[in-house]
Amino acid sequence: MDRCERAIEYHKRGCNCSQSVLAAFADLTGLGEAGSLAIAGGFGGGSGTGELCGAIAGAVMTLSQLYPATIEDPVNGKKRAVGLAREFQRRFARRFGHLRCADLLPEKYQPDENTPAALRLGLTNHCEIMIATAVEIVEEMLSEQAA
């Protein structure tokens, strides 16, 4: 099972979008499943207000955990984390046009060439398309960081 499939399984089990994305990377972040689900619990549905999409929040938490700011170098760590968050959001917005949950939900997206993981998995559920695409973007960014 790949990470996109894993994230979708979390969502099908009742996890919110943020939990689903973060938990899909639990093996890399060191948070584990329980820690990921606990930390991301309040971020679904745009943190309950329709603001920042939970899939985005989960992706930003993943990137921040993998490239953390440390007490030894908090300024550069914060700059790196914010840079990664901005780049993730730029890529997500390029695919969907919005970052806010309340703006994304009415669009009723369907998988297409801009969402290859969702297309490959045959997803039709709106949030699952966001989740799979968020995981896919994080994976792209991680492979670029490793290169």
SEGUGU-738703 format. One record per residue: z, x, y of N, C-alpha, C in turn. Coordinates in nm, 2 decimals, decimal comma, always signed. Each point is the difference from the previous one (the first is absolute). Layout:
BEGIN
<r <Z; X; Y>; <Z; X; Y>; <Z; X; Y>>,
...
This chain:
BEGIN
<r <+0,00; +0,08; -0,12>; <+0,00; -0,08; +0,12>; <+0,00; +0,09; +0,12>>,
<r <-0,09; -0,02; +0,10>; <-0,01; +0,08; +0,12>; <+0,10; -0,06; +0,10>>,
<r <+0,01; +0,07; +0,11>; <+0,10; -0,05; +0,11>; <-0,04; -0,13; +0,06>>,
<r <-0,13; -0,03; +0,02>; <-0,04; -0,13; +0,05>; <+0,04; -0,11; -0,10>>,
<r <-0,02; +0,02; -0,12>; <+0,04; -0,10; -0,11>; <+0,15; -0,02; +0,00>>,
<r <+0,07; +0,12; +0,01>; <+0,15; -0,01; +0,00>; <+0,05; -0,08; +0,12>>,
<r <-0,06; +0,02; +0,11>; <+0,05; -0,07; +0,12>; <-0,03; -0,15; -0,01>>,
<r <-0,11; -0,03; -0,06>; <-0,04; -0,15; -0,02>; <+0,10; -0,06; -0,10>>,
<r <+0,04; +0,08; -0,10>; <+0,09; -0,06; -0,10>; <+0,14; -0,02; +0,07>>,
<r <+0,04; +0,08; +0,09>; <+0,13; -0,02; +0,07>; <-0,02; -0,13; +0,08>>,
<r <-0,11; -0,02; +0,07>; <-0,02; -0,12; +0,07>; <+0,00; -0,13; -0,08>>,
<r <-0,06; +0,01; -0,12>; <-0,01; -0,11; -0,09>; <+0,14; -0,04; -0,05>>,
<r <+0,09; +0,10; -0,01>; <+0,14; -0,02; -0,04>; <+0,09; -0,05; +0,11>>,
<r <-0,06; -0,02; +0,12>; <+0,08; -0,06; +0,11>; <+0,04; +0,09; +0,11>>,
<r <-0,04; +0,13; -0,01>; <+0,03; +0,09; +0,11>; <-0,08; -0,03; +0,12>>,
<r <+0,05; +0,04; +0,12>; <-0,08; -0,02; +0,12>; <-0,10; +0,11; +0,01>>,
<r <-0,09; -0,01; +0,10>; <-0,11; +0,10; +0,01>; <+0,05; +0,14; +0,02>>,
<r <+0,11; +0,01; +0,09>; <+0,05; +0,13; +0,02>; <+0,07; +0,07; -0,12>>,
<r <+0,07; -0,08; -0,07>; <+0,07; +0,05; -0,13>; <-0,11; +0,04; -0,10>>,
<r <-0,11; -0,08; -0,01>; <-0,10; +0,03; -0,09>; <-0,07; +0,13; +0,02>>,
<r <-0,03; +0,03; +0,13>; <-0,06; +0,13; +0,03>; <+0,10; +0,11; -0,02>>,
<r <+0,11; +0,00; +0,06>; <+0,10; +0,11; -0,01>; <+0,04; +0,02; -0,15>>,
<r <+0,02; -0,10; -0,08>; <+0,04; +0,02; -0,14>; <-0,11; +0,06; -0,08>>,
<r <-0,13; -0,02; +0,04>; <-0,11; +0,06; -0,08>; <+0,00; +0,15; +0,01>>,
<r <+0,07; +0,05; +0,10>; <+0,01; +0,15; +0,02>; <+0,14; +0,05; -0,03>>,
<r <+0,09; -0,08; -0,07>; <+0,14; +0,04; -0,02>; <+0,01; +0,13; -0,08>>,
<r <-0,10; +0,03; -0,08>; <+0,01; +0,13; -0,08>; <-0,02; +0,12; +0,10>>,
<r <-0,07; -0,02; +0,10>; <-0,03; +0,11; +0,10>; <+0,11; +0,01; +0,11>>,
<r <+0,05; -0,12; +0,04>; <+0,09; +0,00; +0,11>; <+0,14; +0,05; -0,04>>,
<r <+0,03; -0,02; -0,12>; <+0,14; +0,03; -0,05>; <+0,10; -0,11; +0,02>>,
<r <-0,05; -0,11; +0,06>; <+0,08; -0,12; +0,02>; <+0,03; -0,08; -0,12>>,
<r <-0,09; +0,01; -0,10>; <+0,01; -0,08; -0,12>; <-0,03; -0,15; +0,03>>,
<r <-0,01; -0,07; -0,10>; <-0,04; -0,14; +0,01>; <+0,11; -0,08; +0,08>>,
<r <+0,12; +0,01; -0,04>; <+0,11; -0,07; +0,06>; <+0,02; +0,03; +0,15>>,
<r <-0,01; +0,13; +0,03>; <+0,01; +0,04; +0,14>; <-0,11; -0,04; +0,09>>,
<r <-0,12; +0,00; -0,06>; <-0,12; -0,05; +0,07>; <+0,01; -0,14; +0,03>>,
<r <+0,04; -0,08; -0,10>; <+0,01; -0,15; +0,02>; <+0,11; -0,03; +0,10>>,
<r <+0,11; +0,07; +0,00>; <+0,11; -0,02; +0,09>; <-0,04; +0,03; +0,15>>,
<r <-0,06; +0,12; +0,02>; <-0,04; +0,04; +0,13>; <-0,10; -0,09; +0,07>>,
<r <-0,10; -0,04; -0,08>; <-0,11; -0,08; +0,05>; <+0,02; -0,15; +0,00>>,
<r <+0,12; -0,04; -0,05>; <+0,02; -0,14; -0,01>; <-0,01; -0,09; +0,12>>,
<r <+0,03; +0,05; +0,11>; <-0,01; -0,08; +0,13>; <-0,13; +0,01; +0,07>>,
<r <-0,09; +0,07; -0,05>; <-0,13; +0,03; +0,07>; <-0,11; -0,09; -0,03>>,
<r <+0,02; -0,09; -0,09>; <-0,11; -0,10; -0,04>; <-0,02; -0,10; +0,11>>,
<r <-0,13; -0,05; +0,01>; <-0,03; -0,10; +0,10>; <+0,02; +0,05; +0,14>>,
<r <-0,04; +0,12; +0,02>; <+0,02; +0,06; +0,13>; <+0,14; +0,01; +0,04>>,
<r <+0,09; +0,04; -0,09>; <+0,14; +0,00; +0,02>; <+0,06; -0,14; +0,03>>,
<r <-0,07; -0,10; -0,06>; <+0,05; -0,14; +0,02>; <-0,05; -0,06; +0,14>>,
<r <-0,07; +0,08; +0,08>; <-0,04; -0,05; +0,13>; <-0,15; -0,01; +0,02>>,
<r <-0,08; +0,04; -0,11>; <-0,14; +0,00; +0,01>; <-0,06; +0,12; +0,08>>,
<r <+0,08; +0,10; +0,02>; <-0,04; +0,12; +0,08>; <-0,07; +0,09; -0,10>>,
<r <+0,03; +0,13; +0,00>; <-0,07; +0,10; -0,08>; <+0,00; -0,04; -0,15>>,
<r <-0,12; +0,00; -0,05>; <-0,03; -0,04; -0,14>; <+0,09; +0,08; -0,10>>,
<r <+0,06; -0,07; -0,09>; <+0,10; +0,07; -0,09>; <-0,07; +0,11; -0,09>>,
<r <-0,13; -0,02; -0,03>; <-0,07; +0,11; -0,08>; <-0,01; +0,12; +0,09>>,
<r <-0,02; -0,01; +0,13>; <+0,00; +0,11; +0,09>; <+0,13; +0,07; +0,01>>,
<r <+0,11; -0,08; +0,01>; <+0,13; +0,05; +0,01>; <+0,04; +0,08; -0,13>>,
<r <-0,04; -0,05; -0,12>; <+0,02; +0,07; -0,12>; <-0,07; +0,13; -0,01>>,
<r <-0,12; +0,00; +0,05>; <-0,08; +0,12; +0,01>; <+0,06; +0,11; +0,09>>,
<r <+0,04; -0,05; +0,12>; <+0,06; +0,10; +0,09>; <+0,13; +0,05; -0,05>>,
<r <+0,08; -0,08; -0,07>; <+0,12; +0,05; -0,06>; <-0,03; +0,10; -0,11>>,
<r <-0,11; -0,02; -0,08>; <-0,04; +0,09; -0,10>; <-0,04; +0,13; +0,06>>,
<r <-0,08; +0,00; +0,10>; <-0,05; +0,12; +0,06>; <+0,12; +0,08; +0,07>>,
<r <+0,09; -0,08; +0,06>; <+0,12; +0,07; +0,07>; <+0,09; +0,06; -0,11>>,
<r <+0,01; -0,06; -0,11>; <+0,09; +0,06; -0,11>; <-0,07; +0,12; -0,06>>,
<r <-0,13; +0,00; -0,01>; <-0,07; +0,11; -0,06>; <-0,02; +0,12; +0,10>>,
<r <+0,00; -0,03; +0,13>; <-0,01; +0,10; +0,10>; <+0,11; -0,02; +0,10>>,
<r <+0,13; +0,03; -0,04>; <+0,11; -0,04; +0,08>; <+0,03; +0,09; +0,12>>,
<r <+0,06; -0,07; +0,10>; <+0,06; +0,07; +0,11>; <+0,14; +0,06; -0,05>>,
<r <+0,03; +0,12; +0,03>; <+0,13; +0,05; -0,05>; <+0,09; +0,04; +0,12>>,
<r <+0,12; +0,02; -0,03>; <+0,10; +0,04; +0,10>; <-0,04; +0,14; +0,05>>,
<r <-0,06; +0,08; -0,08>; <-0,03; +0,14; +0,04>; <-0,12; +0,00; +0,10>>,
<r <-0,09; -0,10; -0,01>; <-0,11; -0,01; +0,09>; <-0,04; -0,14; +0,03>>,
<r <+0,10; -0,07; +0,07>; <-0,03; -0,15; +0,02>; <-0,11; -0,03; +0,09>>,
<r <-0,03; +0,08; +0,10>; <-0,11; -0,03; +0,10>; <-0,13; +0,01; -0,07>>,
<r <-0,03; +0,11; -0,07>; <-0,13; +0,01; -0,06>; <-0,01; -0,09; -0,12>>,
<r <+0,11; -0,03; -0,07>; <+0,00; -0,10; -0,11>; <-0,04; -0,14; +0,05>>,
<r <+0,06; -0,04; +0,12>; <-0,03; -0,13; +0,05>; <-0,14; +0,00; +0,05>>,
<r <-0,05; +0,10; +0,06>; <-0,14; +0,01; +0,04>; <-0,10; -0,02; -0,12>>,
<r <+0,03; +0,07; -0,11>; <-0,08; -0,01; -0,12>; <+0,01; -0,14; -0,05>>,
<r <+0,12; -0,06; -0,01>; <+0,01; -0,14; -0,06>; <-0,07; -0,10; +0,09>>,
<r <+0,01; +0,01; +0,13>; <-0,06; -0,09; +0,09>; <-0,16; +0,01; -0,01>>,
<r <-0,04; +0,13; -0,01>; <-0,14; +0,02; -0,01>; <-0,06; -0,06; -0,13>>,
<r <+0,07; +0,02; -0,11>; <-0,04; -0,07; -0,12>; <+0,00; -0,15; +0,01>>,
<r <+0,10; -0,05; +0,06>; <+0,01; -0,15; +0,02>; <-0,11; -0,05; +0,08>>,
<r <-0,04; +0,07; +0,11>; <-0,11; -0,04; +0,08>; <-0,13; +0,01; -0,08>>,
<r <-0,02; +0,10; -0,07>; <-0,12; +0,02; -0,07>; <-0,02; -0,11; -0,11>>,
<r <+0,11; -0,03; -0,07>; <+0,00; -0,11; -0,10>; <-0,04; -0,13; +0,07>>,
<r <+0,07; -0,03; +0,11>; <-0,03; -0,13; +0,07>; <-0,14; +0,00; +0,05>>,
<r <-0,06; +0,11; +0,05>; <-0,14; +0,00; +0,04>; <-0,09; -0,03; -0,11>>,
<r <+0,02; +0,06; -0,12>; <-0,08; -0,03; -0,11>; <+0,01; -0,15; -0,05>>,
<r <+0,12; -0,05; +0,00>; <+0,03; -0,14; -0,04>; <-0,07; -0,09; +0,09>>,
<r <+0,02; +0,02; +0,13>; <-0,06; -0,09; +0,10>; <-0,16; +0,01; +0,00>>,
<r <-0,05; +0,12; -0,03>; <-0,15; +0,01; -0,02>; <-0,05; -0,09; -0,11>>,
<r <+0,08; -0,02; -0,10>; <-0,04; -0,09; -0,11>; <+0,02; -0,14; +0,02>>,
<r <+0,11; -0,03; +0,07>; <+0,04; -0,14; +0,02>; <+0,00; -0,06; +0,14>>,
<r <+0,00; +0,09; +0,10>; <-0,01; -0,05; +0,14>; <+0,14; -0,03; +0,06>>,
<r <+0,10; +0,00; -0,08>; <+0,14; -0,04; +0,05>; <+0,10; +0,08; -0,07>>,
<r <+0,12; +0,01; +0,06>; <+0,12; +0,06; -0,06>; <+0,11; -0,10; -0,02>>,
<r <+0,00; -0,11; +0,08>; <+0,11; -0,10; +0,00>; <-0,03; -0,09; -0,12>>,
<r <+0,11; -0,03; -0,08>; <-0,01; -0,09; -0,11>; <-0,05; -0,14; +0,05>>,
<r <+0,05; -0,05; +0,11>; <-0,04; -0,13; +0,06>; <-0,15; +0,00; +0,03>>,
<r <-0,06; +0,11; +0,04>; <-0,14; +0,00; +0,03>; <-0,08; +0,02; -0,13>>,
<r <+0,05; +0,07; -0,10>; <-0,07; +0,02; -0,12>; <-0,01; -0,12; -0,09>>,
<r <+0,11; -0,07; -0,01>; <+0,01; -0,12; -0,09>; <-0,11; -0,10; +0,02>>,
<r <-0,03; -0,04; +0,12>; <-0,10; -0,11; +0,02>; <-0,15; +0,05; -0,04>>,
<r <-0,02; +0,12; -0,01>; <-0,13; +0,06; -0,02>; <-0,05; -0,03; -0,14>>,
<r <+0,09; -0,01; -0,10>; <-0,04; -0,03; -0,14>; <-0,11; +0,10; -0,05>>,
<r <+0,03; +0,12; +0,01>; <-0,09; +0,11; -0,05>; <-0,03; -0,01; -0,14>>,
<r <-0,12; +0,04; -0,04>; <-0,05; +0,01; -0,13>; <-0,04; +0,15; -0,03>>,
<r <+0,02; +0,05; -0,12>; <-0,04; +0,14; -0,02>; <-0,14; +0,03; +0,03>>,
<r <-0,03; +0,12; +0,05>; <-0,14; +0,04; +0,03>; <+0,00; +0,15; +0,00>>,
<r <-0,11; +0,06; +0,04>; <-0,02; +0,14; +0,00>; <+0,11; +0,08; +0,08>>,
<r <+0,06; -0,07; +0,10>; <+0,11; +0,06; +0,07>; <+0,13; +0,00; -0,07>>,
<r <+0,01; -0,07; -0,11>; <+0,12; -0,01; -0,08>; <-0,03; +0,03; -0,15>>,
<r <-0,04; +0,12; -0,03>; <-0,05; +0,03; -0,13>; <+0,10; -0,03; -0,11>>,
<r <+0,13; +0,03; +0,02>; <+0,10; -0,02; -0,11>; <+0,01; -0,15; -0,02>>,
<r <+0,01; -0,08; +0,10>; <+0,01; -0,14; -0,02>; <-0,13; -0,06; -0,07>>,
<r <-0,11; +0,05; +0,04>; <-0,13; -0,04; -0,07>; <+0,01; +0,04; -0,14>>,
<r <+0,04; +0,12; -0,03>; <+0,00; +0,05; -0,14>; <+0,10; -0,08; -0,09>>,
<r <+0,11; -0,04; +0,06>; <+0,10; -0,08; -0,07>; <-0,03; -0,15; +0,00>>,
<r <-0,10; -0,04; +0,07>; <-0,04; -0,14; +0,01>; <+0,11; -0,09; +0,07>>,
<r <+0,06; +0,06; +0,10>; <+0,11; -0,08; +0,07>; <-0,06; -0,10; +0,09>>,
<r <+0,07; -0,12; +0,00>; <-0,04; -0,10; +0,10>; <+0,12; -0,04; +0,08>>,
<r <+0,12; +0,03; -0,04>; <+0,12; -0,03; +0,08>; <+0,00; +0,08; +0,13>>,
<r <+0,02; -0,06; +0,11>; <-0,01; +0,07; +0,13>; <+0,10; +0,12; +0,01>>,
<r <+0,12; -0,02; -0,03>; <+0,10; +0,10; +0,01>; <-0,03; +0,11; -0,10>>,
<r <-0,04; -0,03; -0,12>; <-0,03; +0,10; -0,10>; <-0,12; +0,09; +0,05>>,
<r <-0,09; -0,06; +0,07>; <-0,11; +0,08; +0,06>; <+0,06; +0,10; +0,10>>,
<r <+0,09; -0,04; +0,08>; <+0,06; +0,09; +0,10>; <+0,08; +0,11; -0,08>>,
<r <+0,08; -0,04; -0,10>; <+0,08; +0,09; -0,08>; <-0,09; +0,11; -0,06>>,
<r <-0,10; -0,04; -0,08>; <-0,08; +0,10; -0,07>; <-0,07; +0,09; +0,10>>,
<r <-0,04; -0,05; +0,11>; <-0,07; +0,08; +0,10>; <+0,10; +0,10; +0,07>>,
<r <+0,12; -0,05; +0,02>; <+0,10; +0,09; +0,06>; <+0,03; +0,12; -0,10>>,
<r <+0,01; -0,03; -0,12>; <+0,03; +0,10; -0,10>; <-0,12; +0,10; -0,01>>,
<r <-0,12; -0,06; +0,01>; <-0,12; +0,08; -0,01>; <-0,01; +0,10; +0,12>>,
<r <+0,03; -0,05; +0,12>; <+0,00; +0,08; +0,12>; <+0,10; +0,11; -0,01>>,
<r <+0,12; -0,03; -0,05>; <+0,11; +0,10; -0,01>; <-0,05; +0,11; -0,10>>,
<r <-0,06; -0,04; -0,11>; <-0,05; +0,10; -0,10>; <-0,11; +0,08; +0,07>>,
<r <-0,09; -0,05; +0,08>; <-0,10; +0,08; +0,07>; <+0,07; +0,10; +0,09>>,
<r <+0,09; -0,04; +0,07>; <+0,07; +0,09; +0,09>; <+0,08; +0,11; -0,07>>,
<r <+0,06; -0,04; -0,11>; <+0,07; +0,10; -0,08>; <-0,09; +0,11; -0,06>>,
<r <-0,12; -0,05; -0,04>; <-0,10; +0,10; -0,06>; <-0,05; +0,09; +0,12>>,
<r <-0,01; -0,05; +0,12>; <-0,05; +0,08; +0,11>; <+0,11; +0,10; +0,04>>,
<r <+0,12; -0,04; +0,00>; <+0,11; +0,09; +0,03>; <+0,01; +0,11; -0,10>>,
<r <-0,03; -0,03; -0,12>; <+0,01; +0,10; -0,11>; <-0,12; +0,10; +0,01>>,
<r <-0,11; -0,04; +0,06>; <-0,12; +0,09; +0,00>; <+0,01; +0,11; +0,10>>,
